[in-house]
Amino acid sequence: MASFFGDILTGGAESAAKGAAAAQGRAADKQLKQTKKFKKQSRKDISRAQTGSLSSLDTAQTEALQFREQAGETLTNAEQQALAQYDTAQQGALGAIDQGTSQAIGAYDAGETAGVNALSAANTQARSDLQGGFDQASGYLDPYAQTGIDANEEMAALQGLRGPEAQAAARERFQTDPGYKFRLEEGLAATERLRNAQGGLYAGGTLKELNDYAQGQASQEYGNYYDRFGNLSSQGLQASGQLATLAQQLGVNLAELQARYGENAAQILTDMAKQRGVTFANAGTNRAGVFSDFGQLRGAANLSTGANRANVLTGAAGDVMNTGQSKANSLLGFSGQRQTANTNALTQGNAAIGAAGDATAAGIVGAANARGQGIGNALTLGSTLLTAPLGGSSLLARGSRALGF
């Protein structure tokens, strides 16, 4: 009975409102499911695009780094070839300098040897000439000097300076001297002839005269004999003095010759030593110049290669940085797309939820309106049947209980 009166009072409005609200709720749920599905698919698409983009960036980075590595290898090979060429050229230059230095030193040595040999030969020839002249002069003077020595010895023997035997031998040589014997014999013969002519050969006066003549002749000839040896001794002394002078002059000439030879040889050795020093100094300067020049070339090559390598490394770093930035931009872009998709999905979900809420609220409001209409209808009916009794109670009372009041 209560349900009957409730249906009468609400007139089915509440049921219709609830049905409409349920339909709107189902539509909102369907929209929400579609939004979630779209969101999920959008995330998959974005993730796939992100993976492909990052893979493309990685591939591009790998290829760029490979090109950079090949460029670095090319630079290294070029540097090694350049340095090898520099080393070869440097060794060639140093070899040429050393060869020239060796040839110059060889020429100096040969010139020094030739000069000293020529000087030595000239010195030897000059000494030989001086000695030859001295020997020739000595050959002329030596007999006189030797005769003077012999005469001096004979005089010493006659004077008894060499002993009695030597003196006796010297006197015997005097007595057997051809000049003395000749003059003595001729004088004695002349005296005898004179006395024979006078007829008194053996008279006492004659013998005395012969004896006096012989003694006088002996004394006179002895003095002459001694003086002759004195003259020979003087000649020998003079010849010996001349030989001594020649020997002294020869010594002086040989000493001067040897001194000039030493000076000239020393000058040759000094000049050649200076030339060697200049040659070695020039060789050292040239070698230093070669090392300096090729050091500068090596430095320039290394500097250029270093700059190129730095550019390669900088380019590689730029590639990596660009790739990183591109990855970051991709990630940021896809993150923005995801955020946009999430925002759109959330907006759509919120709209669906709002629609569902609006539908629920509309149902509630419709039910309330239906209830209010029912109450109004009941009140109208009650005013009509207010006083009409129905089973011991009024219709108003029963309606009120039916509505739950």
C-alpha positions as CSV (number, residue, x, y, z in Angstrom):
1,M,0.0,0.0,0.0
2,A,2.9,2.3,0.9
3,S,4.6,1.6,-2.5
4,F,1.4,2.2,-4.2
5,F,1.0,5.5,-2.6
6,G,4.7,6.3,-3.3
7,D,4.3,5.6,-6.9
8,I,1.2,7.7,-7.0
9,L,2.9,10.5,-5.1
10,T,6.2,10.6,-7.2
11,G,4.5,9.8,-10.4
12,G,7.6,7.6,-11.5
13,A,9.8,10.8,-11.8
14,E,12.5,9.5,-9.5
15,S,12.8,6.3,-11.4
16,A,13.2,8.2,-14.6
17,A,15.8,10.5,-13.1
18,K,17.8,7.6,-11.8
19,G,17.7,6.0,-15.2
20,A,19.0,9.1,-16.9
21,A,21.8,9.5,-14.4
22,A,22.8,5.9,-14.8
23,A,22.9,6.4,-18.6
24,Q,25.0,9.5,-18.3
25,G,27.4,7.7,-15.9
26,R,27.8,4.8,-18.3
27,A,28.6,7.3,-21.1
28,A,31.2,9.1,-18.8
29,D,32.8,5.7,-17.9
30,K,33.1,4.9,-21.6
31,Q,34.6,8.3,-22.3
32,L,37.1,7.7,-19.4
33,K,38.1,4.3,-20.8
34,Q,38.6,5.8,-24.2
35,T,40.7,8.5,-22.7
36,K,42.9,6.0,-20.8
37,K,43.3,4.0,-24.0
38,F,44.3,7.0,-26.0
39,K,46.7,8.0,-23.3
40,K,48.3,4.6,-23.3
41,Q,48.6,4.5,-27.0
42,S,50.0,8.0,-27.1
43,R,52.7,7.0,-24.6
44,K,53.6,4.0,-26.7
45,D,53.8,6.2,-29.8
46,I,55.9,8.8,-28.0
47,S,58.2,6.1,-26.5
48,R,58.7,4.5,-29.9
49,A,59.5,7.8,-31.5
50,Q,61.9,8.6,-28.7
51,T,63.7,5.3,-29.1
52,G,64.0,5.8,-32.8
53,S,65.2,9.3,-32.4
54,L,67.8,8.4,-29.8
55,S,69.0,5.5,-31.9
56,S,69.4,7.8,-34.9
57,L,71.4,10.2,-32.7
58,D,73.6,7.4,-31.4
59,T,74.3,6.2,-35.0
60,A,75.1,9.7,-36.1
61,Q,77.4,10.2,-33.1
62,T,79.2,6.9,-33.8
63,E,79.7,7.7,-37.4
64,A,81.0,11.2,-36.6
65,L,83.4,9.7,-34.0
66,Q,84.6,7.2,-36.6
67,F,85.3,10.0,-39.1
68,R,87.1,11.9,-36.3
69,E,89.2,8.9,-35.5
70,Q,90.0,8.3,-39.1
71,A,91.0,12.0,-39.4
72,G,93.2,11.6,-36.3
73,E,94.9,8.5,-37.8
74,T,95.5,10.4,-41.0
75,L,97.0,13.3,-39.1
76,T,99.2,10.8,-37.1
77,N,100.4,9.1,-40.3
78,A,101.1,12.5,-42.0
79,E,103.0,13.6,-38.9
80,Q,105.1,10.4,-38.9
81,Q,105.9,10.7,-42.6
82,A,106.8,14.4,-42.2
83,L,109.1,13.6,-39.2
84,A,110.7,10.7,-41.1
85,Q,111.4,13.0,-44.0
86,Y,112.8,15.6,-41.7
87,D,115.0,12.9,-40.0
88,T,116.2,11.7,-43.4
89,A,117.0,15.2,-44.6
90,Q,118.7,16.0,-41.3
91,Q,120.9,12.9,-41.5
92,G,121.7,13.8,-45.1
93,A,122.7,17.3,-44.1
94,L,124.8,16.1,-41.2
95,G,126.4,13.5,-43.3
96,A,127.3,16.1,-45.9
97,I,128.8,18.4,-43.2
98,D,130.7,15.5,-41.7
99,Q,132.0,14.4,-45.1
100,G,133.1,18.0,-46.0
101,T,134.8,18.4,-42.6
102,S,136.6,15.0,-43.0
103,Q,137.7,16.0,-46.5
104,A,138.9,19.4,-45.3
105,I,140.8,17.9,-42.3
106,G,142.3,15.3,-44.7
107,A,143.5,18.1,-47.0
108,Y,144.9,20.0,-44.0
109,D,146.7,16.9,-42.8
110,A,148.1,16.2,-46.3
111,G,149.2,19.9,-46.7
112,E,150.8,19.8,-43.3
113,T,152.6,16.6,-44.0
114,A,153.8,17.9,-47.4
115,G,154.8,21.2,-46.0
116,V,156.8,19.7,-43.1
117,N,158.4,17.1,-45.4
118,A,159.4,19.8,-47.9
119,L,160.7,21.9,-45.1
120,S,162.6,18.9,-43.6
121,A,164.0,18.1,-47.1
122,A,165.2,21.6,-47.5
123,N,166.7,21.7,-44.0
124,T,168.5,18.4,-44.7
125,Q,169.8,19.7,-48.0
126,A,170.9,22.9,-46.4
127,R,172.7,21.0,-43.6
128,S,174.3,18.8,-46.2
129,D,175.5,21.8,-48.2
130,L,176.9,23.4,-45.1
131,Q,178.6,20.3,-44.1
132,G,179.9,19.7,-47.6
133,G,181.4,23.2,-47.7
134,F,183.0,22.7,-44.3
135,D,184.3,19.3,-45.3
136,Q,185.8,20.7,-48.5
137,A,187.5,23.6,-46.7
138,S,188.7,21.2,-44.0
139,G,190.2,19.0,-46.7
140,Y,192.3,21.9,-47.8
141,L,193.3,22.9,-44.3
142,D,193.7,19.5,-42.6
143,P,197.1,18.7,-44.2
144,Y,198.5,22.0,-42.9
145,A,197.0,21.5,-39.5
146,Q,198.4,17.9,-39.4
147,T,201.8,19.1,-40.5
148,G,201.8,21.7,-37.8
149,I,200.9,19.1,-35.3
150,D,203.8,16.9,-36.5
151,A,206.2,19.8,-36.5
152,N,205.2,20.8,-33.0
153,E,205.8,17.2,-31.9
154,E,209.2,17.1,-33.5
155,M,210.1,20.4,-31.8
156,A,209.0,19.0,-28.5
157,A,211.0,15.9,-29.1
158,L,214.2,17.9,-30.0
159,Q,213.7,19.9,-26.8
160,G,213.5,16.6,-24.8
161,L,209.8,17.2,-23.9
162,R,208.9,13.7,-25.1
163,G,211.7,11.9,-23.3
164,P,215.4,11.0,-24.0
165,E,214.6,8.3,-26.5
166,A,212.3,10.6,-28.5
167,Q,215.0,13.3,-28.3
168,A,217.8,11.0,-29.5
169,A,215.5,9.8,-32.4
170,A,214.8,13.5,-33.2
171,R,218.5,14.4,-33.3
172,E,219.3,11.3,-35.4
173,R,216.6,12.5,-37.8
174,F,218.3,16.0,-37.8
175,Q,221.7,14.4,-38.5
176,T,220.3,12.4,-41.3
177,D,218.5,15.4,-42.8
178,P,219.5,15.5,-46.5
179,G,220.1,19.3,-46.4
180,Y,222.2,19.2,-43.4
181,K,224.3,16.3,-44.7
182,F,224.7,17.9,-48.1
183,R,225.9,21.2,-46.7
184,L,228.2,19.5,-44.1
185,E,229.8,17.2,-46.7
186,E,230.2,20.0,-49.2
187,G,231.8,22.3,-46.6
188,L,234.2,19.5,-45.4
189,A,235.2,18.7,-49.0
190,A,235.9,22.4,-49.8
191,T,238.0,22.6,-46.7
192,E,240.0,19.5,-47.6
193,R,240.5,20.8,-51.2
194,L,241.8,24.0,-49.9
195,R,244.2,22.4,-47.5
196,N,245.4,20.0,-50.1
197,A,246.1,22.8,-52.4
198,Q,248.2,24.3,-49.6
199,G,249.8,21.0,-48.9
200,G,248.7,20.5,-45.3
201,L,245.8,18.1,-45.3
202,Y,246.6,16.3,-42.2
203,A,248.2,19.0,-40.3
204,G,246.9,19.7,-36.8
205,G,245.5,23.0,-37.9
206,T,243.6,21.3,-40.7
207,L,241.8,18.9,-38.4
208,K,240.9,21.7,-36.0
209,E,239.4,23.7,-38.8
210,L,237.5,20.7,-40.0
211,N,236.1,20.1,-36.5
212,D,235.2,23.7,-36.0
213,Y,233.5,23.9,-39.3
214,A,231.5,20.7,-38.6
215,Q,230.4,22.0,-35.2
216,G,229.5,25.4,-36.5
217,Q,227.7,23.9,-39.4
218,A,225.8,21.6,-37.1
219,S,224.8,24.4,-34.8
220,Q,223.7,26.6,-37.6
221,E,221.8,23.9,-39.3
222,Y,220.2,22.8,-36.1
223,G,218.8,26.3,-35.7
224,N,217.6,26.3,-39.2
225,Y,216.1,22.8,-38.8
226,Y,214.3,23.9,-35.6
227,D,213.0,27.1,-37.2
228,R,211.7,25.1,-40.2
229,F,209.6,23.1,-37.8
230,G,208.5,26.3,-36.0
231,N,207.3,27.6,-39.3
232,L,205.4,24.4,-40.0
233,S,203.9,24.5,-36.5
234,S,202.8,28.1,-37.1
235,Q,201.2,27.2,-40.4
236,G,199.5,24.3,-38.7
237,L,198.3,26.5,-35.9
238,Q,197.0,29.0,-38.4
239,A,195.2,26.2,-40.3
240,S,193.8,24.8,-37.1
241,G,192.5,28.3,-36.2
242,Q,190.9,28.5,-39.6
243,L,189.3,25.1,-39.2
244,A,188.0,26.1,-35.7
245,T,186.5,29.2,-37.3
246,L,184.9,27.2,-40.0
247,A,183.6,24.7,-37.5
248,Q,182.2,27.5,-35.3
249,Q,180.6,29.1,-38.3
250,L,179.2,25.7,-39.4
251,G,177.7,25.3,-35.9
252,V,176.2,28.7,-36.0
253,N,174.8,28.1,-39.5
254,L,173.4,24.7,-38.5
255,A,171.9,26.2,-35.4
256,E,170.2,29.0,-37.3
257,L,169.1,26.6,-40.0
258,Q,167.6,24.3,-37.3
259,A,166.0,27.2,-35.6
260,R,164.4,28.5,-38.9
261,Y,163.3,24.9,-39.6
262,G,161.7,24.7,-36.1
263,E,160.0,28.1,-36.6
264,N,158.7,27.2,-40.1
265,A,157.5,23.8,-39.0
266,A,155.8,25.3,-35.9
267,Q,154.2,27.9,-38.2
268,I,152.9,25.2,-40.5
269,L,151.6,23.2,-37.6
270,T,150.0,26.3,-36.0
271,D,148.4,27.4,-39.3
272,M,147.0,23.9,-39.9
273,A,145.8,23.7,-36.3
274,K,144.0,27.0,-36.8
275,Q,142.5,25.8,-40.0
276,R,141.4,22.6,-38.3
277,G,139.9,24.6,-35.5
278,V,138.1,26.9,-37.9
279,T,136.8,23.9,-39.8
280,F,135.6,22.1,-36.7
281,A,134.0,25.3,-35.5
282,N,132.2,25.9,-38.8
283,A,131.1,22.2,-38.8
284,G,129.8,22.6,-35.3
285,T,128.0,25.8,-36.3
286,N,126.5,24.1,-39.3
287,R,125.5,21.1,-37.3
288,A,123.9,23.3,-34.8
289,G,122.1,25.2,-37.6
290,V,120.9,21.9,-39.0
291,F,119.5,20.8,-35.6
292,S,118.0,24.2,-35.0
293,D,116.3,24.3,-38.5
294,F,115.0,20.8,-38.4
295,G,114.0,21.3,-34.7
296,Q,111.9,24.3,-35.8
297,L,110.4,22.2,-38.7
298,R,109.6,19.4,-36.3
299,G,108.1,21.9,-33.8
300,A,106.0,23.5,-36.5
301,A,104.9,20.1,-37.7
302,N,104.0,19.0,-34.2
303,L,102.3,22.2,-33.5
304,S,100.3,22.0,-36.7
305,T,99.5,18.4,-36.0
306,G,98.6,19.2,-32.4
307,A,96.3,22.0,-33.6
308,N,94.7,19.7,-36.1
309,R,94.3,17.0,-33.4
310,A,92.8,19.6,-31.1
311,N,90.4,20.6,-33.8
312,V,89.5,16.9,-34.3
313,L,89.0,16.3,-30.6
314,T,87.1,19.6,-30.3
315,G,84.9,18.5,-33.2
316,A,84.4,15.1,-31.7
317,A,83.5,16.8,-28.4
318,G,81.2,19.1,-30.3
319,D,79.6,16.1,-32.0
320,V,79.1,14.4,-28.6
321,M,77.8,17.6,-27.1
322,N,75.4,18.2,-30.0
323,T,74.3,14.6,-29.8
324,G,73.7,15.0,-26.0
325,Q,71.9,18.2,-26.6
326,S,69.8,16.6,-29.3
327,K,69.1,13.7,-27.0
328,A,68.2,16.1,-24.2
329,N,66.0,18.1,-26.6
330,S,64.3,14.9,-27.8
331,L,63.8,13.7,-24.2
332,L,62.5,17.2,-23.3
333,G,60.2,17.2,-26.4
334,F,58.9,13.8,-25.8
335,S,58.5,14.6,-22.1
336,G,56.5,17.7,-23.1
337,Q,54.4,15.5,-25.5
338,R,53.8,13.0,-22.7
339,Q,52.9,15.8,-20.3
340,T,50.6,17.3,-22.9
341,A,49.0,13.9,-23.5
342,N,48.7,13.3,-19.8
343,T,47.2,16.7,-19.4
344,N,44.8,16.1,-22.2
345,A,43.8,12.7,-20.8
346,L,43.4,14.2,-17.4
347,T,41.3,17.0,-18.8
348,Q,39.2,14.5,-20.7
349,G,39.0,12.2,-17.6
350,N,38.0,15.2,-15.4
351,A,35.4,16.1,-18.1
352,A,34.1,12.6,-18.0
353,I,34.1,12.5,-14.2
354,G,32.4,15.9,-14.2
355,A,29.8,14.7,-16.7
356,A,29.2,11.7,-14.6
357,G,28.9,13.9,-11.5
358,D,26.6,16.2,-13.4
359,A,24.5,13.2,-14.4
360,T,24.4,12.0,-10.9
361,A,23.5,15.4,-9.6
362,A,20.8,15.8,-12.3
363,G,19.4,12.5,-11.2
364,I,19.4,13.5,-7.6
365,V,17.8,16.8,-8.5
366,G,15.3,15.1,-10.7
367,A,14.4,12.7,-7.9
368,A,14.1,15.6,-5.5
369,N,11.9,17.4,-8.0
370,A,9.9,14.3,-8.4
371,R,9.6,13.9,-4.7
372,G,8.5,17.6,-4.4
373,Q,6.0,17.1,-7.2
374,G,4.7,14.0,-5.5
375,I,4.4,15.9,-2.2
376,G,2.5,18.6,-4.0
377,N,0.2,16.1,-5.6
378,A,-0.3,14.4,-2.2
379,L,-1.1,17.7,-0.5
380,T,-3.6,18.6,-3.3
381,L,-5.1,15.2,-2.9
382,G,-5.1,15.5,0.8
383,S,-6.9,18.8,0.8
384,T,-9.6,17.0,-1.2
385,L,-9.9,13.9,0.8
386,L,-8.8,15.4,4.1
387,T,-11.9,14.7,5.9
388,A,-12.7,11.4,4.2
389,P,-12.3,8.5,6.7
390,L,-10.6,5.4,5.5
391,G,-10.4,2.3,7.7
392,G,-10.4,4.3,10.9
393,S,-7.8,6.9,9.8
394,S,-7.8,9.7,7.4
395,L,-6.3,9.5,3.9
396,L,-3.8,12.3,4.8
397,A,-2.5,10.3,7.7
398,R,-1.9,7.3,5.5
399,G,-0.3,9.3,2.8
400,S,2.1,10.8,5.3
401,R,3.1,7.3,6.5
402,A,3.5,6.2,2.9
403,L,5.9,9.0,2.2
404,G,7.7,8.2,5.4
405,F,6.8,11.3,7.3
